[in-house]
Amino acid sequence: MSKHAAVAGPAVSELLGEAATAISRSRAIDTWHPSLSRYDSEELMVAVLGTGLTPRLRRSPLPSEQRRRFATMVARRIAGEPVARILGHFTFRGLDLVVGDGVFVPRSSSELLAGEAVKALRRRRPPRRAVDVATGAGPVALAMASEVPDAEVWGLDISGAAVKLGRRNAGRLGIANVRFRVSDLVDALPRSWRGALDVITIHPPYVARADLRILPREIRDFEPLQSLTDNSDDGLGLVRRLAVDSHLWLRPGGVVLVEVGTYLSRSAQAALRRAGLSDVTWKRDSLGVTRVVAGRRPRL
């Protein structure tokens, strides 16, 4: 190594490797796939650099001020803080969403739910209507509204902070065909929408009450409790309620789409069938993990 290189400091690629290794070893994080720690380190580095990671940049040394900023961010991630919280925003299906304290941080895993909802909406005849329950910062509702611009979409959440953040994101993105309301499940929907919905989506708080204590710190310490559990024994209390209510709100042939952990897939399917929904199916993501369970209101 030349004297100049030694003074300049380690290359970006070296720092990325060290950060990914440190993140992968953190006991505060559920690094369930080997690529996740590398992805986290690169997201943080892009924020520090303010630009994408080109091959040339990866070989270049990082100035000391940026190196300190990157180290601070990595330390926060190692402590369990979600990357989106560190950066203050999250990109979801091309939408730049603001995230904030007291509201569940969007995950890329929910992009499958949004994608399935968009496909289901596009298959329906106008007027198209969709509702995203437990919407949080609004990623799924906003994706549906953005990608199906002639649809009317509502995002519902029991948290006022979540609804406020969803509205803020809609305003920033200029998405006018979405509304956010405080609601216990679908209680806030107008009565005129009964029997008129095409799609209902939910990423429920599906952690069973007894499992809260074993959650990794990145979830337990940084997400609001009501976004994690509905206090049921199996984590599917809200899913069962929504499945029953869906018959009142869906048009014939309309669908309910539920995002759950893969270990709950069969139980969620059974809950939809018991509620009288038909054509119950499931969808795996690109990693082969079952993420979305769907059921349809039988056609007349």
Order of alpha helices (4+ residues) and beta strands (2+ residues): alpha-alpha-alpha-alpha-alpha-alpha-beta-beta-alpha-beta-alpha-beta-alpha-beta-beta-alpha-alpha-beta-alpha-beta-beta
